[in-house]
Amino acid sequence: MVFQKPPDGGWGWVIVVVSFFTQFLCYGSPLAVGVLYLEWLDVFGEGKGKTAWVGSLANGIGLLASPVCSICVSSFGARPVAIFSGFMVAGGLMMSSFAPNIYFLYISYGIVVGLGCGLLYTATVTITCHYFDKRRGLALGLISTGSSVGLFIYAALQRELIDLYGLDGCLLIVGALSLNILACGSLMRPLESSDSPPPEKTCVDKVPEQYFVYHEKEKTVEENISILEKGYVDEKCANNVPDYKQDSILNKNVLSSMNVNEKDTYKKKVVEQTNFCKQLAKRKWQLYLNYWEETMVLFKNKVFSALFVAILLFDIGGFPPSLLMEDVARSANVNEDDYHMPLISIIGIMTAVGKLTLGILADFKWVNTLYLYVTTLLMTGAALFAIPFAKSYLTLAMLSGVLGFLTGNWSIFPYVTTKTVGIEKLTHAYGILMFFAGLGNSLGPPIVGWFYDWTQEYDTAFYFSGFCVLLGGFLLLLAALPCWNACTNQSSKLPPNTYSYKVASSA
């Protein structure tokens, strides 16, 4: 299907608004799951590592399943996927209110809600990219702040709902609010196709597989058919009899040849289907080989290899504060009367500010997006090292704001990926990186929780988290140094399919 040129406005701004509210509604509760985490600890009495799996799955499973989500949106469209995912998110939240144990939450909240969020994220980003070209960065930046605003509001909202209606009532109400995703999804009108229809395919183009298969059929079938046709014609010419007698003879010959033709037709169909299956298997196998070949070419790029390690380590170390910061404050014996705003809300609002600010900085020509991203990693590692020294609400609030702002580097991550591998490889590379990001999101909070279960304090856990983020930042910085390009140019010329970060130096 050929779509018309992106309008960069018009109904596209409606798409931006509904995509913003879609991410607000679906990601509000999973990102603010730290409030629910405290309640689940008290209700089920499980360890912090085991309980942290619920929130980590809800935030990581969507990234892990990003290839599946992309296939669903490509096959069915953004509107049907958004509506279906709205039922998933709302149903998963409501089911979680009836959870008898923590294992039930792994399925209802972790997998069902997480997968629904992943589908909605892919749907909103895809349809926004269809409607915007020149203003695509601005549009994507606006809809991405929906999740951050959701984190800011849902952190306080869920706490109030728990005080008023309890944990079960909170989940039921939040699930009912998520049903508004259905209204948002219904407004995601697909971009109309262009007025000029694509050129019609010829008959040969429509059935290339059949044409190809017919050349590989068994020769005996063709020979039998030709022999029958030849015998039929010869017999017709040889019998010089009146027409009525000739017709009776022809009818007998036709009836006698029908059985043979049926057998030949059956053999022909069997041969066609067999060869079609063979060609389909060869074609699918070739696609898999091409996929892995392109993947290996990507990992030959030093910057890309360092980038996937950095995003994995960043999510292992940088994601747990958004889930566990409330429990960190409780473990530090912070007085609840000193709370002016939930720490998770501070992280959420500062994440939105960070996304917009870093996104604007990335548009300046004099800013190198890779070095900007590395700077955010190194600063995040330093802030994580400072958490064990924070023993008051004020210091924890300041660190929450800094970590939230730096987490906004998600807005410049697509820029870094594009400059690293090129626009033609962006989809493939970004899918791989998002898989490792989801893996880091899923493993980070349980690892920090296990450290607490072993040591009964968070200090060691956040030292480990800070070390992971700093290690990823330093590896990415070393891989991006200009000396690598100089050494590569002196040794040999790059093959056509090899990618370097030389283009990123001018970003």
Secondary structure, DSSP 8 states (H G I E B T S, - for coil): --B----SSTHHHHHHHHHHHHHHHHHHHHHTHHHHHHHHHHHH---HHHHHHHHHHHHHHHHHTHHHHHHHHHHH-HHHHHHHHHHHHHHHHHHHTT-SSHHHHIIIIIIIIHHHHHHHHHHHHHHHHHH-STTHHHHHHHHHHHHHHHHHHHHHHHHHHHHHHHHHHHHHHHHHHHTHHHHHHHT-----B-SS------HHHH-HHHHHHHTTS-HHHHHHHHHHHHHHHHHHHH----HHHHHHHHHHHHHHHHHHHHHHHHHHHHHHHHHHHHHHHHHHHHHHHHHHHHHHHHHTSHHHHHHHHHHHHHHHHHSHHHHHHHHHHHHTT--GGG-SS-HHHHHHHHHHHHHHHHHHHHTSTT--HHHHHHHHHHHHHHHHHHGGG--SHHHHHHHHHHHHHHHGGGGTHHHHHHHHH-GGGHHHHHHHHHHHHHHHHHHHHHHHHHHHHHHSSSHHHHHHHHHHHHHHHHHHHHHT-HHHHHHHHHH----TT---SGGGGG-
